[in-house]
């Protein structure tokens, strides 16, 4: 199930947070990603599961947008926010494709979600490096 693994990848990234560094930003970041970390193992492959994940991802993005990252990490934060927007759109696309029951559209939506989830992972890694110096 490629759809589920992509969704779980996104959740695992959010649970990881910035970790390690005991700065206020890191603590705030970890609090900001809680809407995703609370999902745990309850993600399925039904359209409603992807709708829920899209809502939580959008909430996480809004939470992160309120943070004031260190000066050296501002560009990386902007990039992460953009990647989260893409994931949110792709999650909604997966839900829509699943409702339509068109296997071609489902595969295409899943592929887009995997790509945007990978982009979130890369953006978060860059942000973590920028914060840790």
C-alpha positions in Angstrom: 0.0 0.0 0.0 2.0 3.0 -1.2 -0.6 5.4 0.0 -0.4 4.4 3.6 3.4 4.4 3.6 3.5 7.9 2.3 1.1 9.1 5.0 3.0 7.3 7.7 6.3 8.9 6.4 4.8 12.3 6.9 3.6 11.4 10.4 7.0 10.0 11.3 8.7 13.2 10.1 6.5 15.3 12.3 7.1 13.1 15.3 10.9 13.4 14.8 10.7 17.2 15.0 14.0 19.2 15.3 15.1 17.3 18.4 18.5 17.4 20.0 18.9 21.2 20.4 17.2 22.5 23.6 16.4 26.0 22.2 13.1 27.7 22.5 12.6 27.4 18.7 13.1 23.6 18.8 10.6 23.2 21.7 8.1 25.5 19.8 8.7 23.5 16.7 8.0 20.2 18.4 4.7 21.6 19.9 3.7 22.9 16.4 3.9 19.5 14.8 1.7 17.8 17.4 -1.4 17.7 15.2 0.4 15.2 13.0 2.2 13.3 15.8 -1.1 12.6 17.5 -2.4 10.6 14.6 -0.2 7.6 15.5 -1.2 4.3 13.9 -4.8 5.3 13.2 -4.2 6.3 9.5 -5.9 4.0 7.1 -6.3 4.1 3.3 -9.9 5.4 3.3 -10.5 8.9 1.7 -11.6 10.2 5.1 -8.2 9.2 6.6 -6.4 11.3 3.9 -8.8 14.2 4.5 -8.0 14.1 8.2 -4.3 13.9 7.5 -4.6 16.9 5.1 -6.4 18.9 7.8 -3.7 18.0 10.4 -1.0 18.9 7.9 -2.6 22.2 7.2 -2.9 22.9 11.0 0.8 22.0 11.5 1.8 24.3 8.7 -0.2 27.1 10.2 1.4 26.4 13.6 4.9 26.4 12.1 4.2 29.7 10.2 3.7 31.4 13.6 7.2 30.5 14.8 10.1 32.8 14.6 13.0 30.7 13.4 16.6 31.6 14.0 17.9 34.1 11.4 20.1 31.4 9.7 17.1 29.1 9.3 14.4 31.5 7.8 14.9 30.4 4.2 14.7 26.8 5.3 11.5 27.4 7.2 9.9 29.1 4.2 10.9 26.1 2.1 9.4 23.7 4.6 6.1 25.6 4.7 5.9 25.5 0.9 6.5 21.7 1.0 3.8 21.3 3.6 1.4 23.2 1.3 2.2 20.8 -1.5 1.7 17.7 0.8 -1.6 19.1 2.0 -2.8 19.5 -1.6 -1.5 16.0 -2.5 -3.3 14.5 0.4 -6.5 16.1 -0.7 -5.8 14.8 -4.2 -5.4 11.2 -2.9 -8.7 11.5 -1.0 -10.5 12.7 -4.1 -8.9 10.1 -6.3 -9.9 7.3 -3.9 -13.5 8.5 -3.9 -13.5 8.5 -7.7 -12.3 4.8 -7.7 -10.2 5.5 -10.8 -7.0 3.4 -10.4 -5.0 5.6 -12.8 -5.9 8.7 -10.9 -5.2 6.9 -7.6 -1.7 5.9 -8.7 -1.0 9.4 -10.0 -2.2 11.0 -6.7 -0.2 8.5 -4.7 2.9 9.2 -6.7 2.5 12.9 -6.2 2.1 12.4 -2.5 5.2 10.3 -2.2 7.2 13.0 -4.0 5.9 15.8 -1.9 6.4 13.8 1.3 10.0 13.2 0.3 10.4 16.9 -0.3 9.1 17.6 3.2 11.7 15.2 4.6 14.5 17.0 2.7 13.2 20.4 3.7 12.9 19.4 7.3 16.5 18.0 7.3 17.8 21.3 5.9 15.9 23.2 8.6 17.3 21.0 11.3 20.8 21.6 10.0 20.3 25.3 9.8 18.9 25.4 13.4 21.7 23.3 14.8 24.3 25.3 13.0 
